[in-house]
Amino acid sequence: MAIKLKIKKGATVQVITGQDKGKKGTVLAVDPTNLKVKVQGVRVQTHFDKKDGLKTLEGYIHYSNVKLLEDAPAAKGKKTAAKKKSATK
């Protein structure tokens, strides 16, 4: 069962514990079932791919090791059900 997390994709967070303590970055991905987040520039790992060679990718860190600094920007252009009904009439 997935838990609803306060941190969303696109939010700005700061790492509060671990090797990358103090680093800030934006959230690239959220895994609510395992309570993990992927932050830009944090827990950078190297991966070898036959096609592309060496690549550096961010790894997942635990949700409790980050602090929310700024919420994700609101999505633009989304219509609510009430607006859709009035637009079609």
KEFI-354295 format. One record per atom (N, C-alpha, C, O): residue number from 1; residue in three letters; atom name; x, y, z. Coordinates in nm, 3 decimals, m for minus. Example, Ala and Ser with C-alpha at 12.3 -4.5 7.8 and 13.67 -1.06 7.14 Angstrom:
BEGIN
<1, "ALA", "N", <1.319, m0.569, 0.780>>
<1, "ALA", "CA", <1.230, m0.450, 0.780>>
<1, "ALA", "C", <1.320, m0.330, 0.780>>
<1, "ALA", "O", <1.424, m0.332, 0.846>>
<2, "SER", "N", <1.285, m0.225, 0.708>>
<2, "SER", "CA", <1.367, m0.106, 0.714>>
<2, "SER", "C", <1.290, 0.003, 0.787>>
<2, "SER", "O", <1.341, 0.114, 0.804>>
END
This chain:
BEGIN
<1, "MET", "N", <0.083, m0.118, 0.000>>
<1, "MET", "CA", <0.000, 0.000, 0.000>>
<1, "MET", "C", <0.087, 0.124, 0.000>>
<1, "MET", "O", <0.178, 0.137, 0.082>>
<2, "ALA", "N", <0.060, 0.215, m0.092>>
<2, "ALA", "CA", <0.138, 0.338, m0.103>>
<2, "ALA", "C", <0.082, 0.443, m0.008>>
<2, "ALA", "O", <m0.039, 0.455, 0.010>>
<3, "ILE", "N", <0.171, 0.518, 0.051>>
<3, "ILE", "CA", <0.134, 0.625, 0.142>>
<3, "ILE", "C", <0.144, 0.757, 0.066>>
<3, "ILE", "O", <0.235, 0.774, m0.016>>
<4, "LYS", "N", <0.053, 0.849, 0.091>>
<4, "LYS", "CA", <0.057, 0.979, 0.025>>
<4, "LYS", "C", <0.167, 1.062, 0.090>>
<4, "LYS", "O", <0.164, 1.089, 0.210>>
<5, "LEU", "N", <0.264, 1.104, 0.010>>
<5, "LEU", "CA", <0.378, 1.181, 0.058>>
<5, "LEU", "C", <0.356, 1.329, 0.034>>
<5, "LEU", "O", <0.286, 1.368, m0.060>>
<6, "LYS", "N", <0.415, 1.413, 0.119>>
<6, "LYS", "CA", <0.404, 1.558, 0.103>>
<6, "LYS", "C", <0.497, 1.609, m0.006>>
<6, "LYS", "O", <0.473, 1.715, m0.063>>
<7, "ILE", "N", <0.602, 1.534, m0.034>>
<7, "ILE", "CA", <0.699, 1.575, m0.135>>
<7, "ILE", "C", <0.654, 1.522, m0.271>>
<7, "ILE", "O", <0.627, 1.403, m0.286>>
<8, "LYS", "N", <0.646, 1.611, m0.369>>
<8, "LYS", "CA", <0.602, 1.576, m0.502>>
<8, "LYS", "C", <0.716, 1.597, m0.602>>
<8, "LYS", "O", <0.815, 1.663, m0.571>>
<9, "LYS", "N", <0.700, 1.542, m0.720>>
<9, "LYS", "CA", <0.797, 1.560, m0.827>>
<9, "LYS", "C", <0.804, 1.708, m0.864>>
<9, "LYS", "O", <0.701, 1.773, m0.885>>
<10, "GLY", "N", <0.926, 1.762, m0.872>>
<10, "GLY", "CA", <0.945, 1.902, m0.907>>
<10, "GLY", "C", <0.966, 1.993, m0.787>>
<10, "GLY", "O", <1.002, 2.110, m0.804>>
<11, "ALA", "N", <0.946, 1.942, m0.665>>
<11, "ALA", "CA", <0.965, 2.021, m0.544>>
<11, "ALA", "C", <1.115, 2.038, m0.516>>
<11, "ALA", "O", <1.196, 1.955, m0.558>>
<12, "THR", "N", <1.150, 2.144, m0.445>>
<12, "THR", "CA", <1.288, 2.167, m0.405>>
<12, "THR", "C", <1.306, 2.116, m0.263>>
<12, "THR", "O", <1.229, 2.151, m0.173>>
<13, "VAL", "N", <1.408, 2.032, m0.242>>
<13, "VAL", "CA", <1.433, 1.974, m0.111>>
<13, "VAL", "C", <1.581, 1.990, m0.074>>
<13, "VAL", "O", <1.665, 2.019, m0.159>>
<14, "GLN", "N", <1.609, 1.970, 0.055>>
<14, "GLN", "CA", <1.745, 1.973, 0.106>>
<14, "GLN", "C", <1.770, 1.842, 0.182>>
<14, "GLN", "O", <1.684, 1.797, 0.258>>
<15, "VAL", "N", <1.887, 1.783, 0.160>>
<15, "VAL", "CA", <1.923, 1.659, 0.229>>
<15, "VAL", "C", <1.968, 1.696, 0.370>>
<15, "VAL", "O", <2.053, 1.783, 0.387>>
<16, "ILE", "N", <1.911, 1.629, 0.471>>
<16, "ILE", "CA", <1.941, 1.663, 0.610>>
<16, "ILE", "C", <2.030, 1.561, 0.679>>
<16, "ILE", "O", <2.085, 1.590, 0.785>>
<17, "THR", "N", <2.047, 1.442, 0.622>>
<17, "THR", "CA", <2.137, 1.342, 0.680>>
<17, "THR", "C", <2.207, 1.266, 0.570>>
<17, "THR", "O", <2.163, 1.267, 0.455>>
<18, "GLY", "N", <2.317, 1.201, 0.605>>
<18, "GLY", "CA", <2.386, 1.115, 0.511>>
<18, "GLY", "C", <2.506, 1.182, 0.447>>
<18, "GLY", "O", <2.547, 1.291, 0.485>>
<19, "GLN", "N", <2.562, 1.114, 0.349>>
<19, "GLN", "CA", <2.683, 1.158, 0.282>>
<19, "GLN", "C", <2.663, 1.291, 0.208>>
<19, "GLN", "O", <2.756, 1.372, 0.201>>
<20, "ASP", "N", <2.547, 1.315, 0.154>>
<20, "ASP", "CA", <2.518, 1.436, 0.078>>
<20, "ASP", "C", <2.447, 1.542, 0.161>>
<20, "ASP", "O", <2.372, 1.623, 0.106>>
<21, "LYS", "N", <2.469, 1.544, 0.291>>
<21, "LYS", "CA", <2.403, 1.637, 0.382>>
<21, "LYS", "C", <2.429, 1.781, 0.338>>
<21, "LYS", "O", <2.543, 1.819, 0.309>>
<22, "GLY", "N", <2.322, 1.860, 0.335>>
<22, "GLY", "CA", <2.332, 2.000, 0.300>>
<22, "GLY", "C", <2.306, 2.031, 0.154>>
<22, "GLY", "O", <2.284, 2.147, 0.120>>
<23, "LYS", "N", <2.307, 1.932, 0.068>>
<23, "LYS", "CA", <2.283, 1.955, m0.075>>
<23, "LYS", "C", <2.136, 1.984, m0.100>>
<23, "LYS", "O", <2.047, 1.928, m0.035>>
<24, "LYS", "N", <2.112, 2.073, m0.197>>
<24, "LYS", "CA", <1.975, 2.106, m0.237>>
<24, "LYS", "C", <1.954, 2.065, m0.381>>
<24, "LYS", "O", <2.049, 2.065, m0.460>>
<25, "GLY", "N", <1.833, 2.029, m0.415>>
<25, "GLY", "CA", <1.801, 1.991, m0.551>>
<25, "GLY", "C", <1.652, 1.972, m0.570>>
<25, "GLY", "O", <1.574, 1.977, m0.475>>
<26, "THR", "N", <1.615, 1.949, m0.694>>
<26, "THR", "CA", <1.474, 1.926, m0.725>>
<26, "THR", "C", <1.447, 1.776, m0.730>>
<26, "THR", "O", <1.535, 1.698, m0.766>>
<27, "VAL", "N", <1.327, 1.737, m0.694>>
<27, "VAL", "CA", <1.288, 1.597, m0.693>>
<27, "VAL", "C", <1.261, 1.552, m0.836>>
<27, "VAL", "O", <1.179, 1.611, m0.906>>
<28, "LEU", "N", <1.330, 1.447, m0.879>>
<28, "LEU", "CA", <1.315, 1.393, m1.014>>
<28, "LEU", "C", <1.209, 1.284, m1.020>>
<28, "LEU", "O", <1.138, 1.271, m1.119>>
<29, "ALA", "N", <1.200, 1.204, m0.912>>
<29, "ALA", "CA", <1.105, 1.093, m0.908>>
<29, "ALA", "C", <1.070, 1.061, m0.764>>
<29, "ALA", "O", <1.148, 1.087, m0.672>>
<30, "VAL", "N", <0.950, 1.005, m0.745>>
<30, "VAL", "CA", <0.902, 0.967, m0.612>>
<30, "VAL", "C", <0.853, 0.823, m0.620>>
<30, "VAL", "O", <0.779, 0.787, m0.711>>
<31, "ASP", "N", <0.896, 0.740, m0.523>>
<31, "ASP", "CA", <0.851, 0.601, m0.513>>
<31, "ASP", "C", <0.775, 0.586, m0.381>>
<31, "ASP", "O", <0.836, 0.557, m0.278>>
<32, "PRO", "N", <0.641, 0.607, m0.382>>
<32, "PRO", "CA", <0.565, 0.607, m0.257>>
<32, "PRO", "C", <0.555, 0.470, m0.190>>
<32, "PRO", "O", <0.534, 0.464, m0.068>>
<33, "THR", "N", <0.568, 0.361, m0.264>>
<33, "THR", "CA", <0.557, 0.229, m0.201>>
<33, "THR", "C", <0.679, 0.199, m0.114>>
<33, "THR", "O", <0.665, 0.135, m0.010>>
<34, "ASN", "N", <0.797, 0.245, m0.155>>
<34, "ASN", "CA", <0.919, 0.222, m0.077>>
<34, "ASN", "C", <0.964, 0.345, 0.001>>
<34, "ASN", "O", <1.069, 0.342, 0.066>>
<35, "LEU", "N", <0.886, 0.453, m0.003>>
<35, "LEU", "CA", <0.917, 0.580, 0.065>>
<35, "LEU", "C", <1.054, 0.633, 0.023>>
<35, "LEU", "O", <1.135, 0.671, 0.108>>
<36, "LYS", "N", <1.080, 0.637, m0.107>>
<36, "LYS", "CA", <1.208, 0.684, m0.159>>
<36, "LYS", "C", <1.185, 0.798, m0.258>>
<36, "LYS", "O", <1.082, 0.804, m0.325>>
<37, "VAL", "N", <1.283, 0.889, m0.266>>
<37, "VAL", "CA", <1.280, 0.998, m0.362>>
<37, "VAL", "C", <1.414, 1.005, m0.434>>
<37, "VAL", "O", <1.517, 0.968, m0.379>>
<38, "LYS", "N", <1.411, 1.054, m0.556>>
<38, "LYS", "CA", <1.532, 1.074, m0.635>>
<38, "LYS", "C", <1.550, 1.224, m0.652>>
<38, "LYS", "O", <1.464, 1.292, m0.707>>
<39, "VAL", "N", <1.665, 1.276, m0.603>>
<39, "VAL", "CA", <1.692, 1.420, m0.604>>
<39, "VAL", "C", <1.806, 1.449, m0.700>>
<39, "VAL", "O", <1.905, 1.375, m0.705>>
<40, "GLN", "N", <1.793, 1.556, m0.775>>
<40, "GLN", "CA", <1.894, 1.595, m0.873>>
<40, "GLN", "C", <2.026, 1.630, m0.805>>
<40, "GLN", "O", <2.030, 1.716, m0.717>>
<41, "GLY", "N", <2.134, 1.562, m0.844>>
<41, "GLY", "CA", <2.266, 1.589, m0.791>>
<41, "GLY", "C", <2.298, 1.521, m0.660>>
<41, "GLY", "O", <2.404, 1.546, m0.603>>
<42, "VAL", "N", <2.211, 1.436, m0.610>>
<42, "VAL", "CA", <2.230, 1.369, m0.482>>
<42, "VAL", "C", <2.241, 1.219, m0.506>>
<42, "VAL", "O", <2.166, 1.163, m0.586>>
<43, "ARG", "N", <2.333, 1.153, m0.437>>
<43, "ARG", "CA", <2.361, 1.010, m0.449>>
<43, "ARG", "C", <2.387, 0.971, m0.595>>
<43, "ARG", "O", <2.322, 0.883, m0.651>>
<44, "VAL", "N", <2.484, 1.039, m0.653>>
<44, "VAL", "CA", <2.519, 1.017, m0.794>>
<44, "VAL", "C", <2.596, 0.886, m0.805>>
<44, "VAL", "O", <2.694, 0.864, m0.734>>
<45, "GLN", "N", <2.550, 0.799, m0.895>>
<45, "GLN", "CA", <2.609, 0.668, m0.916>>
<45, "GLN", "C", <2.651, 0.656, m1.062>>
<45, "GLN", "O", <2.589, 0.715, m1.150>>
<46, "THR", "N", <2.757, 0.579, m1.087>>
<46, "THR", "CA", <2.799, 0.554, m1.224>>
<46, "THR", "C", <2.742, 0.422, m1.272>>
<46, "THR", "O", <2.731, 0.326, m1.196>>
<47, "HIS", "N", <2.706, 0.420, m1.399>>
<47, "HIS", "CA", <2.648, 0.300, m1.458>>
<47, "HIS", "C", <2.708, 0.283, m1.597>>
<47, "HIS", "O", <2.712, 0.378, m1.675>>
<48, "PHE", "N", <2.754, 0.161, m1.628>>
<48, "PHE", "CA", <2.811, 0.135, m1.760>>
<48, "PHE", "C", <2.706, 0.073, m1.849>>
<48, "PHE", "O", <2.642, m0.025, m1.812>>
<49, "ASP", "N", <2.690, 0.131, m1.967>>
<49, "ASP", "CA", <2.596, 0.081, m2.067>>
<49, "ASP", "C", <2.675, 0.056, m2.195>>
<49, "ASP", "O", <2.754, 0.141, m2.235>>
<50, "LYS", "N", <2.654, m0.059, m2.259>>
<50, "LYS", "CA", <2.729, m0.091, m2.380>>
<50, "LYS", "C", <2.707, 0.012, m2.490>>
<50, "LYS", "O", <2.799, 0.044, m2.565>>
<51, "LYS", "N", <2.587, 0.062, m2.499>>
<51, "LYS", "CA", <2.554, 0.157, m2.605>>
<51, "LYS", "C", <2.609, 0.298, m2.574>>
<51, "LYS", "O", <2.669, 0.361, m2.661>>
<52, "ASP", "N", <2.588, 0.345, m2.453>>
<52, "ASP", "CA", <2.623, 0.483, m2.417>>
<52, "ASP", "C", <2.751, 0.498, m2.338>>
<52, "ASP", "O", <2.799, 0.610, m2.320>>
<53, "GLY", "N", <2.810, 0.388, m2.290>>
<53, "GLY", "CA", <2.930, 0.396, m2.208>>
<53, "GLY", "C", <2.897, 0.431, m2.064>>
<53, "GLY", "O", <2.791, 0.395, m2.015>>
<54, "LEU", "N", <2.989, 0.502, m1.996>>
<54, "LEU", "CA", <2.966, 0.540, m1.857>>
<54, "LEU", "C", <2.864, 0.653, m1.847>>
<54, "LEU", "O", <2.873, 0.753, m1.917>>
<55, "LYS", "N", <2.767, 0.633, m1.759>>
<55, "LYS", "CA", <2.666, 0.736, m1.735>>
<55, "LYS", "C", <2.661, 0.760, m1.585>>
<55, "LYS", "O", <2.681, 0.668, m1.505>>
<56, "THR", "N", <2.633, 0.884, m1.546>>
<56, "THR", "CA", <2.613, 0.915, m1.405>>
<56, "THR", "C", <2.464, 0.938, m1.384>>
<56, "THR", "O", <2.402, 1.021, m1.451>>
<57, "LEU", "N", <2.407, 0.863, m1.290>>
<57, "LEU", "CA", <2.265, 0.871, m1.261>>
<57, "LEU", "C", <2.245, 0.894, m1.112>>
<57, "LEU", "O", <2.327, 0.854, m1.030>>
<58, "GLU", "N", <2.135, 0.959, m1.078>>
<58, "GLU", "CA", <2.101, 0.978, m0.938>>
<58, "GLU", "C", <2.034, 0.853, m0.885>>
<58, "GLU", "O", <1.958, 0.786, m0.956>>
<59, "GLY", "N", <2.062, 0.821, m0.759>>
<59, "GLY", "CA", <1.999, 0.707, m0.694>>
<59, "GLY", "C", <1.890, 0.754, m0.599>>
<59, "GLY", "O", <1.882, 0.873, m0.567>>
<60, "TYR", "N", <1.809, 0.662, m0.555>>
<60, "TYR", "CA", <1.702, 0.693, m0.461>>
<60, "TYR", "C", <1.758, 0.707, m0.320>>
<60, "TYR", "O", <1.850, 0.635, m0.281>>
<61, "ILE", "N", <1.701, 0.800, m0.242>>
<61, "ILE", "CA", <1.732, 0.812, m0.099>>
<61, "ILE", "C", <1.599, 0.807, m0.024>>
<61, "ILE", "O", <1.492, 0.829, m0.081>>
<62, "HIS", "N", <1.607, 0.779, 0.104>>
<62, "HIS", "CA", <1.485, 0.764, 0.184>>
<62, "HIS", "C", <1.417, 0.898, 0.205>>
<62, "HIS", "O", <1.483, 1.002, 0.219>>
<63, "TYR", "N", <1.286, 0.894, 0.206>>
<63, "TYR", "CA", <1.201, 1.012, 0.222>>
<63, "TYR", "C", <1.232, 1.090, 0.349>>
<63, "TYR", "O", <1.223, 1.213, 0.350>>
<64, "SER", "N", <1.270, 1.021, 0.457>>
<64, "SER", "CA", <1.294, 1.087, 0.585>>
<64, "SER", "C", <1.426, 1.163, 0.588>>
<64, "SER", "O", <1.451, 1.239, 0.681>>
<65, "ASN", "N", <1.511, 1.144, 0.488>>
<65, "ASN", "CA", <1.641, 1.211, 0.484>>
<65, "ASN", "C", <1.639, 1.344, 0.412>>
<65, "ASN", "O", <1.743, 1.406, 0.394>>
<66, "VAL", "N", <1.521, 1.389, 0.369>>
<66, "VAL", "CA", <1.511, 1.517, 0.300>>
<66, "VAL", "C", <1.410, 1.607, 0.369>>
<66, "VAL", "O", <1.317, 1.561, 0.435>>
<67, "LYS", "N", <1.431, 1.738, 0.351>>
<67, "LYS", "CA", <1.342, 1.838, 0.407>>
<67, "LYS", "C", <1.286, 1.921, 0.292>>
<67, "LYS", "O", <1.362, 1.966, 0.205>>
<68, "LEU", "N", <1.156, 1.942, 0.291>>
<68, "LEU", "CA", <1.091, 2.019, 0.187>>
<68, "LEU", "C", <1.121, 2.167, 0.204>>
<68, "LEU", "O", <1.096, 2.224, 0.310>>
<69, "LEU", "N", <1.177, 2.230, 0.100>>
<69, "LEU", "CA", <1.205, 2.373, 0.104>>
<69, "LEU", "C", <1.100, 2.452, 0.027>>
<69, "LEU", "O", <1.055, 2.557, 0.073>>
<70, "GLU", "N", <1.062, 2.402, m0.090>>
<70, "GLU", "CA", <0.967, 2.473, m0.175>>
<70, "GLU", "C", <0.880, 2.371, m0.247>>
<70, "GLU", "O", <0.930, 2.274, m0.302>>
<71, "ASP", "N", <0.749, 2.395, m0.246>>
<71, "ASP", "CA", <0.657, 2.303, m0.312>>
<71, "ASP", "C", <0.677, 2.302, m0.462>>
<71, "ASP", "O", <0.735, 2.395, m0.519>>
<72, "ALA", "N", <0.628, 2.197, m0.525>>
<72, "ALA", "CA", <0.633, 2.186, m0.671>>
<72, "ALA", "C", <0.540, 2.291, m0.730>>
<72, "ALA", "O", <0.435, 2.320, m0.673>>
<73, "PRO", "N", <0.577, 2.349, m0.845>>
<73, "PRO", "CA", <0.488, 2.447, m0.908>>
<73, "PRO", "C", <0.358, 2.381, m0.952>>
<73, "PRO", "O", <0.357, 2.264, m0.990>>
<74, "ALA", "N", <0.250, 2.455, m0.945>>
<74, "ALA", "CA", <0.118, 2.401, m0.981>>
<74, "ALA", "C", <0.113, 2.374, m1.130>>
<74, "ALA", "O", <0.172, 2.446, m1.210>>
<75, "ALA", "N", <0.041, 2.270, m1.166>>
<75, "ALA", "CA", <0.026, 2.234, m1.307>>
<75, "ALA", "C", <m0.059, 2.339, m1.377>>
<75, "ALA", "O", <m0.158, 2.387, m1.322>>
<76, "LYS", "N", <m0.020, 2.374, m1.499>>
<76, "LYS", "CA", <m0.092, 2.476, m1.574>>
<76, "LYS", "C", <m0.192, 2.412, m1.669>>
<76, "LYS", "O", <m0.168, 2.304, m1.724>>
<77, "GLY", "N", <m0.304, 2.478, m1.688>>
<77, "GLY", "CA", <m0.399, 2.436, m1.789>>
<77, "GLY", "C", <m0.489, 2.320, m1.751>>
<77, "GLY", "O", <m0.559, 2.268, m1.838>>
<78, "LYS", "N", <m0.491, 2.279, m1.627>>
<78, "LYS", "CA", <m0.581, 2.170, m1.589>>
<78, "LYS", "C", <m0.719, 2.228, m1.562>>
<78, "LYS", "O", <m0.735, 2.331, m1.495>>
<79, "LYS", "N", <m0.819, 2.159, m1.615>>
<79, "LYS", "CA", <m0.956, 2.203, m1.596>>
<79, "LYS", "C", <m1.025, 2.112, m1.495>>
<79, "LYS", "O", <m1.000, 1.991, m1.492>>
<80, "THR", "N", <m1.109, 2.170, m1.414>>
<80, "THR", "CA", <m1.187, 2.091, m1.320>>
<80, "THR", "C", <m1.312, 2.039, m1.390>>
<80, "THR", "O", <m1.343, 2.083, m1.500>>
<81, "ALA", "N", <m1.382, 1.948, m1.328>>
<81, "ALA", "CA", <m1.501, 1.889, m1.387>>
<81, "ALA", "C", <m1.610, 1.995, m1.408>>
<81, "ALA", "O", <m1.682, 1.990, m1.507>>
<82, "ALA", "N", <m1.621, 2.091, m1.316>>
<82, "ALA", "CA", <m1.723, 2.196, m1.331>>
<82, "ALA", "C", <m1.695, 2.284, m1.451>>
<82, "ALA", "O", <m1.787, 2.324, m1.521>>
<83, "LYS", "N", <m1.571, 2.314, m1.474>>
<83, "LYS", "CA", <m1.536, 2.399, m1.589>>
<83, "LYS", "C", <m1.560, 2.325, m1.720>>
<83, "LYS", "O", <m1.603, 2.385, m1.818>>
<84, "LYS", "N", <m1.533, 2.195, m1.722>>
<84, "LYS", "CA", <m1.553, 2.116, m1.843>>
<84, "LYS", "C", <m1.701, 2.111, m1.879>>
<84, "LYS", "O", <m1.736, 2.120, m1.997>>
<85, "LYS", "N", <m1.790, 2.096, m1.778>>
<85, "LYS", "CA", <m1.934, 2.088, m1.804>>
<85, "LYS", "C", <m1.986, 2.220, m1.859>>
<85, "LYS", "O", <m2.065, 2.221, m1.953>>
<86, "SER", "N", <m1.943, 2.332, m1.800>>
<86, "SER", "CA", <m1.992, 2.461, m1.844>>
<86, "SER", "C", <m1.937, 2.497, m1.982>>
<86, "SER", "O", <m2.002, 2.571, m2.057>>
<87, "ALA", "N", <m1.820, 2.447, m2.017>>
<87, "ALA", "CA", <m1.760, 2.476, m2.147>>
<87, "ALA", "C", <m1.831, 2.400, m2.259>>
<87, "ALA", "O", <m1.837, 2.447, m2.372>>
<88, "THR", "N", <m1.884, 2.283, m2.227>>
<88, "THR", "CA", <m1.951, 2.203, m2.330>>
<88, "THR", "C", <m2.094, 2.247, m2.357>>
<88, "THR", "O", <m2.149, 2.212, m2.461>>
<89, "LYS", "N", <m2.157, 2.323, m2.268>>
<89, "LYS", "CA", <m2.298, 2.367, m2.285>>
<89, "LYS", "C", <m2.310, 2.483, m2.378>>
<89, "LYS", "O", <m2.420, 2.531, m2.403>>
END
